[in-house]
């Protein structure tokens, strides 16, 4: 059943690839044409085709997929490490590939599929085999003479072209309007530290006050988040929690929690807590706390899943229960990595503490956004330089500590 799975998954991958290339090419053409039958602000649209037209499009995609698989290996086959070979393992002939191509159509219509040897493979006297190990065969054709190489080139080229167009990159504006940013750069390289220790009368916060707030926001969020993520990580580790139906349910729910709460950025959590508890560092700390639980929980659980199973089996053989196995066989293996991740997370939280201020999270980021809104770039430069020095020191210290822990 191994090759049945490979055939199915590689076919789906090839189908998605050529559907993407077709629709991506249409989208790129639509975005670059001057006359648009749809609204110009739309980026992704579907062509207006009749049912017959859509049927022809789907049929065309299937034809290309079957052709590349017959004269491949296709990109999907290459990714899954298989290719077509003859009866004796030799290279298929040109006529065999054409027979394979036409017979695969008949197999689709007949829905006749043998997992061991499909109809189209038997007719063409070809079979699916693993790709040879590198160096075991002579030099193959250049990549641009292979179907998988050309498919990968088209995929990469189209993706880059679409990305360039959709992100609206304009190098002429970047170069031609550079003079508009000179005022900002002059302010940043001539920083103003007048409020380094003395609070700004308008904001009622000095640079040091804001920096200390951000440091403690990051520290408290990291400590509290680690305390919650530590026990949850064992529930989110497949080799520990996924034992029986209830264990799989707990594992799935815990991993789902990590993925969902990690996917929501800290700024959104800060906006929620700013409305909930009011603007200030408390809202920012809560936002960092929630995101830290999810991020560290995922990292911790993955570390637990990659432990050496030997100590676990030895402790289990003594009759120990699950908690004892975790205590004596798992925790000693993961504590150094957990500490390293925690220190690194504090580093990340300090940087994120400046961003959550955008939505009312408090800390030194509040100074940056207040001065930026007032176009006081010299004061912005002072805050940024102070923060850069702090981050540089923390990077050095945390790196030094992680080297000695791991």
C-alpha positions in Angstrom: 0.0 0.0 0.0 3.0 2.3 0.1 3.0 3.0 -3.6 -0.7 3.5 -3.5 -0.2 6.4 -1.1 2.7 7.8 -3.1 0.7 7.7 -6.3 -2.3 9.4 -4.8 -0.3 12.1 -2.9 2.0 12.8 -5.8 -0.9 13.1 -8.2 -2.7 15.6 -5.9 0.5 17.6 -5.6 1.0 17.7 -9.4 -2.7 18.6 -9.8 -2.4 21.5 -7.3 0.9 22.6 -8.9 -0.5 23.0 -12.4 -3.8 24.5 -11.2 -1.7 27.1 -9.4 0.5 27.7 -12.4 -2.6 28.2 -14.6 -4.5 30.5 -12.2 -1.3 32.3 -11.2 -0.5 33.0 -14.8 -4.0 34.3 -15.4 -3.8 36.5 -12.3 -0.4 37.9 -13.4 -1.9 38.7 -16.8 -4.9 40.3 -15.2 -2.9 42.5 -12.9 -0.6 43.7 -15.7 -3.3 44.4 -18.3 -4.4 48.0 -18.7 -8.0 47.2 -19.4 -9.7 45.2 -16.7 -13.2 43.9 -17.0 -13.4 43.7 -13.2 -12.8 46.2 -10.5 -9.2 47.4 -10.6 -8.8 47.1 -6.8 -9.4 43.3 -6.9 -6.3 41.2 -6.9 -7.6 37.7 -7.2 -10.6 37.1 -9.5 -12.1 34.1 -11.3 -12.4 34.2 -15.1 -15.9 34.4 -16.4 -16.2 31.0 -18.2 -19.2 28.9 -19.2 -19.6 25.4 -17.7 -18.1 24.0 -20.8 -15.2 26.4 -20.5 -14.5 25.3 -16.9 -14.7 21.7 -18.0 -12.1 22.3 -20.7 -9.8 24.0 -18.1 -10.0 21.1 -15.7 -9.5 18.7 -18.6 -6.5 20.6 -19.8 -4.9 20.6 -16.3 -5.5 16.8 -16.0 -3.9 16.3 -19.4 -0.8 18.2 -18.4 -0.5 16.3 -15.1 -0.8 12.9 -16.8 1.7 14.0 -19.5 4.3 15.1 -17.0 3.9 12.0 -14.9 4.3 9.8 -18.0 7.4 11.7 -19.3 8.7 12.5 -15.8 9.4 12.0 -13.1 7.0 14.9 -12.4 7.6 17.3 -9.6 5.2 15.4 -7.4 6.9 12.1 -8.1 10.3 13.6 -7.6 9.3 15.0 -4.2 8.1 11.6 -3.1 11.2 10.0 -4.5 9.8 7.7 -7.2 10.1 7.3 -11.0 8.9 5.0 -13.8 11.1 2.1 -14.8 10.8 -0.8 -17.2 10.4 -4.5 -16.3 14.1 -5.0 -15.7 14.5 -1.7 -14.0 15.8 0.0 -17.1 14.9 3.3 -18.6 11.4 3.3 -20.2 11.2 3.7 -24.0 9.5 6.5 -25.7 6.7 4.3 -26.9 6.2 2.9 -23.4 5.8 6.4 -22.0 3.2 7.2 -24.6 1.3 4.0 -23.9 1.4 4.8 -20.2 0.1 8.3 -20.9 -2.9 7.0 -23.0 -3.6 4.1 -20.7 -3.8 6.4 -17.6 -6.7 8.1 -19.3 -8.5 4.8 -19.7 -7.8 3.9 -16.1 -9.4 7.2 -14.9 -12.6 6.5 -16.8 -12.8 2.8 -15.8 -11.9 3.6 -12.2 -9.9 0.4 -12.3 -7.1 0.7 -9.7 -5.0 -2.1 -8.4 -2.8 -0.9 -5.5 -0.1 -3.4 -6.4 0.0 -2.8 -10.2 -2.4 -0.3 -11.7 -3.9 -1.0 -15.1 -1.9 1.6 -17.0 1.4 0.3 -15.5 0.6 -3.3 -16.6 -0.4 -2.2 -20.1 2.7 -0.2 -20.6 5.0 -2.7 -18.8 6.2 0.0 -16.5 6.3 0.2 -12.8 6.9 2.8 -10.0 10.3 2.4 -8.3 12.3 4.5 -5.8 14.8 7.0 -7.2 18.3 5.7 -7.3 20.8 6.8 -4.7 23.0 9.7 -5.8 26.1 8.6 -7.6 24.8 5.1 -8.4 23.9 6.0 -12.0 25.7 8.1 -14.6 25.1 11.8 -15.0 21.5 12.6 -15.8 20.1 15.3 -18.0 20.4 18.9 -17.1 17.6 20.2 -14.9 16.1 22.3 -17.7 15.7 19.1 -19.7 13.6 17.4 -17.1 9.8 17.8 -16.4 10.3 18.3 -12.7 13.1 20.8 -13.2 11.0 22.9 -15.6 7.9 22.6 -13.3 10.0 23.8 -10.3 11.4 26.7 -12.4 7.9 27.7 -13.5 6.6 27.5 -9.9 9.4 29.6 -8.5 9.4 32.1 -11.3 5.6 32.6 -11.2 5.6 32.9 -7.4 8.3 35.6 -7.4 6.5 37.5 -10.2 3.2 37.3 -8.4 4.9 38.4 -5.1 6.5 41.3 -6.8 3.2 42.4 -8.4 1.0 41.8 -5.4 3.3 43.6 -2.9 3.4 46.6 -5.3 7.2 46.9 -5.3 8.2 50.1 -7.0 12.0 50.6 -7.2 11.6 53.9 -9.0 9.7 55.4 -6.0 12.2 53.8 -3.6 15.1 55.6 -5.3 13.3 58.8 -6.6 11.6 59.7 -3.3 14.5 58.9 -1.0 15.0 62.6 -0.3 11.7 62.6 1.7 13.2 60.3 4.3 16.3 62.6 4.9 14.5 64.4 7.7 13.9 61.2 9.6 17.5 60.0 9.1 18.9 63.4 10.3 16.8 63.1 13.4 17.8 59.5 14.1 21.5 60.2 13.8 21.2 63.4 16.0 19.4 61.9 19.0 17.9 64.0 21.7 18.3 62.6 25.3 16.6 65.5 27.1 14.1 63.1 28.7 16.5 60.3 29.5 16.0 60.7 33.3 13.5 63.6 33.5 9.9 62.7 32.6 8.4 64.3 29.5 5.8 66.7 30.9 3.3 65.7 28.3 3.7 61.9 28.4 4.8 61.9 32.1 7.4 59.2 31.3 11.1 59.3 30.9 13.2 57.1 28.6 14.5 55.1 31.6 11.0 54.8 33.0 9.7 53.4 29.7 12.7 51.1 29.4 12.3 49.7 32.9 8.6 49.1 32.3 9.3 47.2 29.1 12.0 45.1 30.8 9.6 44.1 33.6 6.7 43.5 31.1 8.9 41.1 29.2 10.3 39.5 32.4 6.9 38.9 34.1 5.3 37.7 30.9 8.2 35.3 30.3 8.2 33.9 33.9 4.4 33.5 34.1 4.1 32.2 30.6 6.9 29.6 31.2 5.2 28.4 34.4 2.0 27.7 32.4 3.7 26.4 29.3 5.9 23.9 31.2 3.1 21.5 32.4 1.1 22.1 29.2 4.0 21.0 27.0 3.8 17.4 28.3 0.1 17.3 27.4 1.1 18.6 23.9 3.8 16.0 23.4 2.7 13.0 21.4 5.0 10.5 23.0 3.8 11.4 26.5 0.1 12.4 26.2 -1.2 10.5 23.2 -1.9 7.2 24.9 -5.4 5.9 24.3 -8.5 7.8 23.0 -8.6 10.3 25.9 -4.9 10.9 25.6 -5.2 11.7 21.9 -8.0 14.1 22.7 -6.0 15.9 25.3 -3.0 16.0 23.0 -5.1 17.4 20.1 -6.8 20.0 22.2 -3.5 21.2 23.7 -1.7 21.4 20.3 -4.7 23.2 18.9 -4.5 25.7 21.8 -0.9 26.3 21.0 -1.5 26.8 17.3 -4.5 29.1 17.6 -3.2 31.4 20.3 0.3 31.5 18.7 -1.3 32.5 15.4 -2.8 35.6 16.9 -0.1 38.2 17.1 0.7 40.0 20.4 -0.6 43.3 19.0 -4.1 41.9 18.7 -4.0 40.4 22.2 -2.8 43.9 23.4 -5.7 45.5 21.7 -8.1 43.1 23.4 -6.6 43.6 26.9 -6.3 47.3 26.4 -10.1 47.4 26.1 -10.5 44.8 28.9 -8.1 46.2 31.6 -7.3 49.7 30.2 -4.4 51.2 28.3 -1.0 50.7 29.9 1.8 48.2 30.7 -0.7 45.7 32.3 -2.4 45.2 29.0 0.9 44.7 27.2 2.1 42.2 29.9 -1.1 40.2 29.4 -0.6 40.1 25.7 3.0 38.9 26.0 1.9 36.4 28.6 -0.7 34.8 26.4 1.6 34.6 23.3 4.5 33.3 25.5 2.3 30.4 26.7 1.5 29.3 23.1 5.0 29.9 21.7 6.9 28.2 24.5 4.4 25.5 24.8 4.9 24.5 21.2 8.7 24.6 21.5 8.7 22.7 24.8 6.4 20.0 23.5 8.5 19.5 20.4 11.6 19.2 22.6 9.8 16.5 24.7 8.9 14.6 21.5 12.6 14.3 20.5 13.9 13.0 23.8 15.9 9.7 24.0 13.3 7.0 24.5 15.7 4.7 26.4 15.3 6.3 29.9 11.6 6.4 29.4 11.4 2.7 28.6 13.7 1.9 31.6 11.7 3.9 34.1 8.4 2.5 32.7 9.8 -1.1 33.1 10.1 -0.5 36.8 6.3 0.0 37.0 6.4 3.7 37.4 3.2 5.7 36.5 3.1 8.5 34.0 4.0 11.3 36.4 7.0 9.4 37.7 8.1 8.7 34.1 7.9 12.4 33.3 9.7 13.3 36.5 12.6 10.9 36.3 13.0 10.2 32.6 11.8 13.2 30.7 12.4 16.3 32.7 16.2 15.7 33.2 16.6 15.5 29.4 14.7 18.7 28.6 15.5 21.1 31.4 18.6 22.6 29.7 16.7 23.2 26.4 13.7 24.6 28.3 15.9 27.1 30.1 17.6 28.2 26.9 14.2 28.7 25.2 13.0 30.7 28.1 15.9 33.0 28.1 15.6 33.5 24.4 11.8 34.2 24.8 12.6 37.0 27.3 14.8 38.5 24.6 11.9 38.2 22.1 9.3 39.6 24.5 11.5 42.7 25.1 11.4 43.5 21.4 7.7 42.7 21.2 7.0 45.0 24.2 7.8 48.0 22.0 5.3 46.9 19.3 2.3 46.3 21.7 2.5 49.9 22.7 1.0 50.7 19.2 -2.4 49.6 20.6 -2.0 50.8 24.2 0.4 48.3 25.7 2.6 50.9 27.5 6.4 50.7 28.0 9.2 52.3 26.0 7.2 51.7 22.8 4.7 54.3 23.9 7.4 57.0 23.7 8.5 55.9 20.2 4.9 56.1 18.8 4.1 59.3 20.6 7.2 61.1 19.3 6.7 59.5 15.9 3.2 60.8 15.6 4.5 64.3 16.5 7.4 64.0 14.0 9.9 64.6 16.7 12.5 62.4 15.1 15.4 63.4 17.3 13.5 62.2 20.4 12.6 59.0 18.5 16.3 58.6 17.7 17.2 59.0 21.4 14.7 56.3 22.5 15.8 53.9 19.7 19.5 54.2 20.5 18.8 53.5 24.2 16.7 50.5 23.3 19.3 49.3 20.8 22.0 49.4 23.5 19.8 47.5 25.9 18.9 44.8 23.3 22.6 44.4 22.4 23.5 43.9 26.1 20.7 41.4 26.5 21.7 39.5 23.3 25.2 39.2 24.6 24.2 38.1 28.1 21.5 35.7 27.0 23.8 34.1 24.4 26.5 33.7 27.0 24.0 32.0 29.4 22.5 29.7 26.7 26.0 28.5 25.7 26.6 27.3 29.3 23.2 25.8 29.8 22.9 23.7 26.7 
